[in-house]
Amino acid sequence: MLDVDLLPGGLALIMEYQEGVQTLDKLQETHGGRLPQSVARELFLQLMIAIEFCHRIGLSNRDCKITDLLVRVCPASGDVRLQLADFSFAKDADKDEDSNPMAQHGSALFAAPEVITASHAARYSGPKADIWSCGVVLCTLLFGCHPHLAAADLDAAPGDQILLILQNAVAGRIMVPREEAAAQPEAAALMSAMLTVDPAARPDATAVLSHPWLRAGLGGSGSSPELAELNSGLLGDGRLRAEAAARGAEVRARVAGLLDSLLGGAGRGRGAGAAAAART
């Protein structure tokens, strides 16, 4: 979000416009449901850079899924660039602050076990839940299937498929065919680590970016020098993180002020309550 303004009919959110993009699932369709390993690694690297950046500034996406990943082919270089979209369920808080019980946000197909089973007594880490969702994305990119749905169940009714996915996710059963995983062992090992049921044992975004399979994408044959430089810079650029945090604080302050004006004096309490609810 670039800016926000108050109009007679309500709040106007000014968003970034992206021309000539498509969602990542549509790109997959043109490659028979899965992407070549070099392309999948390059795109997943960009996704994890974005996720790690968000986590470092205290933001959990909580709804990362393949249909929210926008891709664009740059005419000059031919590189495929990825952009993470849709922060509707994002939580802006200290990175160690857990999500409230029952805050079951996001798509069930990409939800971590602790989100699926969230109860009144349980809290969960938004960043670790993001890692699980990214692990599901990685599986779909590489293997063209959901990690928790067996090929034998593809003919089941949609509702039954969702139930099977949830059951297998909570139980930690990965249904990728062994021969598929054996053909890409490093990538499969990274995926399995990200799909660890215990969130405490699940790697964080920094650890994922340090994985040998993913590091091979930095400056590899599938990357232009410009893209490799951009990726490497984002991994450690404190200036960018500071600018993003400052920009976020500025927009939040404007939203709070405009909500206060929109609701009026009597709505101050309601506005504060709504802001608190948005952070659950």
Backbone torsions as a table, in degrees:
resi	resn	phi	psi	omega
1	MET	NA	128.3	-177.2
2	LEU	-90.1	-35.5	-176.4
3	ASP	-163.8	173.8	178.2
4	VAL	-145.0	145.6	-178.5
5	ASP	-143.5	156.0	-179.7
6	LEU	-101.4	120.6	177.5
7	LEU	-110.7	165.3	-179.9
8	PRO	-54.2	-33.2	-177.4
9	GLY	-91.9	-2.8	-179.5
10	GLY	144.5	-160.0	-178.2
11	LEU	-86.4	139.6	175.2
12	ALA	-111.2	124.2	178.3
13	LEU	-99.6	123.6	-179.4
14	ILE	-97.3	113.7	-175.0
15	MET	-106.9	159.2	175.3
16	GLU	-69.8	137.6	178.4
17	TYR	-101.0	131.0	178.9
18	GLN	-117.7	119.4	-178.7
19	GLU	-97.1	141.4	174.8
20	GLY	70.9	32.3	180.0
21	VAL	-108.2	161.6	172.0
22	GLN	-139.7	159.1	177.6
23	THR	-76.2	155.0	-172.8
24	LEU	-63.9	-31.3	179.3
25	ASP	-64.9	-32.9	177.3
26	LYS	-69.3	-37.0	176.4
27	LEU	-63.2	-39.2	177.9
28	GLN	-59.9	-40.7	-177.6
29	GLU	-58.7	-32.8	-179.6
30	THR	-75.9	-9.7	179.5
31	HIS	-116.0	26.5	176.9
32	GLY	72.6	24.5	175.8
33	GLY	95.6	-13.3	177.6
34	ARG	-142.7	160.6	-177.7
35	LEU	-107.7	153.1	171.7
36	PRO	-56.9	147.6	-174.5
37	GLN	-56.5	-40.1	-178.1
38	SER	-64.3	-40.1	179.0
39	VAL	-70.9	-43.7	179.3
40	ALA	-60.1	-41.6	-179.7
41	ARG	-66.1	-42.5	-179.8
42	GLU	-62.6	-44.9	-179.5
43	LEU	-68.8	-41.0	-179.7
44	PHE	-67.4	-35.1	175.2
45	LEU	-58.9	-45.6	179.6
46	GLN	-64.7	-37.9	176.9
47	LEU	-62.1	-45.5	-177.3
48	MET	-69.8	-31.6	173.9
49	ILE	-62.3	-42.8	178.5
50	ALA	-64.5	-44.1	-179.3
51	ILE	-65.4	-43.7	179.2
52	GLU	-62.8	-39.1	177.5
53	PHE	-60.9	-46.6	179.3
54	CYS	-59.8	-45.9	-178.1
55	HIS	-64.3	-36.3	-179.1
56	ARG	-67.3	-27.7	178.4
57	ILE	-98.5	13.5	173.7
58	GLY	83.6	28.2	-177.3
59	LEU	-120.5	126.6	173.3
60	SER	-106.6	131.8	-178.5
61	ASN	-73.3	-47.8	176.4
62	ARG	64.4	11.2	176.3
63	ASP	-154.9	39.4	-179.0
64	CYS	-75.3	122.4	178.7
65	LYS	-150.1	164.1	-169.5
66	ILE	-67.2	-28.3	-179.8
67	THR	-76.7	-7.1	177.2
68	ASP	-102.4	10.5	178.9
69	LEU	-105.1	116.0	-177.4
70	LEU	-96.0	136.4	179.9
71	VAL	-125.9	147.2	-179.9
72	ARG	-144.7	135.1	176.3
73	VAL	-89.9	122.4	179.7
74	CYS	-77.1	121.2	-176.9
75	PRO	-58.9	-37.1	-174.3
76	ALA	-69.8	-45.5	-174.0
77	SER	-104.1	-20.9	-175.5
78	GLY	82.6	-1.1	178.3
79	ASP	-68.4	148.4	173.8
80	VAL	-98.5	119.7	-178.7
81	ARG	-104.3	140.7	-178.7
82	LEU	-113.4	142.7	176.5
83	GLN	-133.9	132.1	178.5
84	LEU	-84.3	122.3	-177.3
85	ALA	-117.4	167.5	174.2
86	ASP	68.3	92.9	175.7
87	PHE	-109.6	34.9	-175.7
88	SER	-59.1	-35.3	-176.9
89	PHE	-107.2	14.9	-177.7
90	ALA	-65.9	148.9	178.9
91	LYS	-117.5	121.5	-179.2
92	ASP	-102.5	102.6	-177.3
93	ALA	-159.0	177.0	173.9
94	ASP	-57.7	139.6	-170.8
95	LYS	-63.5	-18.1	179.1
96	ASP	-95.0	-0.3	179.5
97	GLU	-81.8	125.9	-176.5
98	ASP	-80.7	160.5	175.4
99	SER	-77.4	149.9	-177.8
100	ASN	-66.5	153.9	174.9
101	PRO	-56.5	146.8	177.7
102	MET	69.5	6.9	178.1
103	ALA	-82.7	70.6	-174.5
104	GLN	-88.8	72.2	-177.4
105	HIS	-88.0	159.0	172.5
106	GLY	93.7	-175.5	-178.4
107	SER	-83.2	133.5	-179.3
108	ALA	-61.1	-31.6	-176.9
109	LEU	-69.5	-18.5	-178.4
110	PHE	-117.2	9.3	-173.9
111	ALA	-82.2	140.9	177.1
112	ALA	-72.8	157.0	-179.9
113	PRO	-55.1	-39.6	-178.6
114	GLU	-68.6	-23.4	175.1
115	VAL	-79.1	-41.9	179.7
116	ILE	-60.2	-40.2	-174.9
117	THR	-99.6	13.1	-178.0
118	ALA	-53.5	134.5	-179.0
119	SER	-134.1	-179.5	-178.3
120	HIS	-65.1	-19.8	-176.9
121	ALA	-101.4	-3.9	-172.0
122	ALA	-113.2	141.4	171.1
123	ARG	-121.5	158.9	-179.2
124	TYR	-143.0	159.2	-179.3
125	SER	-85.4	120.5	177.0
126	GLY	-59.8	-45.9	178.9
127	PRO	-60.2	-41.4	179.5
128	LYS	-69.0	-33.2	175.1
129	ALA	-65.8	-35.9	175.9
130	ASP	-61.5	-39.4	-179.2
131	ILE	-62.0	-42.7	177.3
132	TRP	-58.9	-48.7	-179.1
133	SER	-58.2	-40.4	178.3
134	CYS	-66.8	-32.0	175.4
135	GLY	-63.8	-38.3	176.0
136	VAL	-65.1	-42.1	177.4
137	VAL	-59.2	-44.9	-179.4
138	LEU	-59.1	-42.4	179.7
139	CYS	-62.5	-44.4	-178.7
140	THR	-65.9	-34.3	178.7
141	LEU	-67.4	-45.4	-173.2
142	LEU	-81.9	-41.6	-170.5
143	PHE	-112.0	-6.0	177.1
144	GLY	66.5	25.3	-179.4
145	CYS	-147.4	166.1	174.3
146	HIS	-82.7	136.6	-175.3
147	PRO	-64.7	-17.5	-175.4
148	HIS	-116.4	23.4	175.8
149	LEU	-131.1	117.2	-179.2
150	ALA	-72.7	152.1	179.5
151	ALA	-58.6	-32.4	-179.2
152	ALA	-67.9	-16.5	-177.3
153	ASP	-100.6	5.7	-177.7
154	LEU	-66.7	-22.6	179.6
155	ASP	-89.4	-1.0	179.2
156	ALA	-70.2	159.8	177.4
157	ALA	-61.0	148.8	-178.1
158	PRO	-52.2	-43.4	179.7
159	GLY	-62.8	-38.6	178.2
160	ASP	-68.5	-36.0	177.9
161	GLN	-62.4	-44.3	179.7
162	ILE	-61.6	-43.4	179.3
163	LEU	-61.4	-42.8	178.5
164	LEU	-63.3	-41.7	178.9
165	ILE	-60.6	-45.5	-179.5
166	LEU	-64.6	-43.1	180.0
167	GLN	-63.8	-44.7	-179.6
168	ASN	-68.1	-35.6	178.7
169	ALA	-64.0	-48.0	-179.1
170	VAL	-63.5	-35.6	-179.8
171	ALA	-82.1	-9.8	179.8
172	GLY	76.1	25.9	180.0
173	ARG	-91.9	115.5	176.8
174	ILE	-96.4	124.7	-169.8
175	MET	-102.8	12.9	177.8
176	VAL	-65.3	130.6	179.3
177	PRO	-55.1	139.7	-175.8
178	ARG	-59.3	-38.4	-178.3
179	GLU	-66.9	-32.0	177.2
180	GLU	-67.2	-47.1	-179.5
181	ALA	-65.1	-37.6	-178.6
182	ALA	-66.0	-26.7	-179.3
183	ALA	-73.6	-22.0	179.7
184	GLN	-134.7	68.0	-170.0
185	PRO	-62.2	-41.7	-179.0
186	GLU	-66.1	-43.7	179.0
187	ALA	-64.7	-40.9	179.5
188	ALA	-64.7	-36.7	178.7
189	ALA	-65.8	-41.0	177.2
190	LEU	-63.6	-45.4	178.8
191	MET	-58.8	-45.5	-179.3
192	SER	-61.7	-40.0	178.6
193	ALA	-63.9	-41.1	-179.6
194	MET	-69.8	-23.3	179.8
195	LEU	-100.4	28.2	173.6
196	THR	-70.4	129.5	-175.4
197	VAL	-63.2	-42.5	-179.6
198	ASP	-75.0	112.6	-177.5
199	PRO	-62.2	-27.9	179.7
200	ALA	-67.2	-28.1	179.5
201	ALA	-92.6	-5.9	-179.3
202	ARG	-78.0	138.3	179.5
203	PRO	-67.6	153.4	172.6
204	ASP	-88.1	179.1	-174.9
205	ALA	-63.1	-36.6	179.3
206	THR	-63.8	-41.6	178.7
207	ALA	-66.3	-38.2	177.8
208	VAL	-61.6	-43.8	-179.5
209	LEU	-66.9	-19.2	179.1
210	SER	-88.7	-4.0	-177.6
211	HIS	-65.8	138.5	-177.2
212	PRO	-55.6	-39.6	-178.6
213	TRP	-63.1	-38.5	-177.8
214	LEU	-79.5	-36.6	179.4
215	ARG	-63.8	-25.9	178.9
216	ALA	-64.5	-18.7	179.0
217	GLY	-80.5	-12.8	179.2
218	LEU	-80.8	106.6	179.4
219	GLY	79.0	11.8	179.5
220	GLY	-74.8	-176.6	-175.4
221	SER	-65.7	-20.8	-178.0
222	GLY	-88.9	2.1	-175.3
223	SER	-118.1	143.1	171.2
224	SER	-77.5	155.8	177.8
225	PRO	-56.8	-37.2	-178.9
226	GLU	-64.4	-42.7	-179.2
227	LEU	-69.4	-39.4	178.0
228	ALA	-61.6	-41.4	179.1
229	GLU	-64.7	-41.6	178.9
230	LEU	-62.2	-47.5	-179.1
231	ASN	-61.3	-46.5	-179.2
232	SER	-63.3	-38.9	-179.5
233	GLY	-66.5	-40.7	-178.6
234	LEU	-65.1	-27.4	-177.8
235	LEU	-64.8	-26.1	-175.0
236	GLY	-136.1	16.2	-174.8
237	ASP	-87.0	97.7	179.0
238	GLY	-65.3	-28.8	-179.8
239	ARG	-63.3	-43.9	179.4
240	LEU	-62.5	-40.3	179.6
241	ARG	-64.5	-41.6	-179.9
242	ALA	-65.1	-41.0	178.7
243	GLU	-64.3	-41.0	179.6
244	ALA	-64.9	-42.1	179.4
245	ALA	-64.1	-42.4	179.6
246	ALA	-65.4	-41.7	179.0
247	ARG	-64.5	-40.7	178.1
248	GLY	-62.8	-41.8	178.9
249	ALA	-64.5	-37.8	179.3
250	GLU	-64.4	-46.4	-179.4
251	VAL	-66.0	-41.1	179.3
252	ARG	-62.1	-39.6	178.7
253	ALA	-63.9	-39.2	178.2
254	ARG	-66.4	-42.2	178.2
255	VAL	-60.7	-45.7	-179.8
256	ALA	-61.3	-43.2	179.3
257	GLY	-65.5	-41.5	179.6
258	LEU	-69.1	-37.2	175.8
259	LEU	-63.6	-39.4	178.6
260	ASP	-62.9	-41.7	178.1
261	SER	-67.6	-39.3	-177.7
262	LEU	-68.4	-41.0	-176.9
263	LEU	-82.7	-24.4	-179.2
264	GLY	81.3	178.7	-177.6
265	GLY	-57.9	-41.2	-178.3
266	ALA	-68.7	-19.5	-176.7
267	GLY	-95.6	5.1	-177.2
268	ARG	-60.3	-43.2	179.2
269	GLY	-64.8	-41.5	-179.6
270	ARG	-65.5	-38.4	179.6
271	GLY	-63.4	-41.7	178.4
272	ALA	-64.9	-40.1	179.0
273	GLY	-64.2	-41.3	179.7
274	ALA	-64.9	-39.3	179.2
275	ALA	-64.3	-39.3	178.5
276	ALA	-66.3	-40.8	-179.9
277	ALA	-63.8	-34.4	-178.8
278	ALA	-67.6	-17.5	-178.7
279	ARG	-94.2	2.1	-178.7
280	THR	-71.5	NA	NA
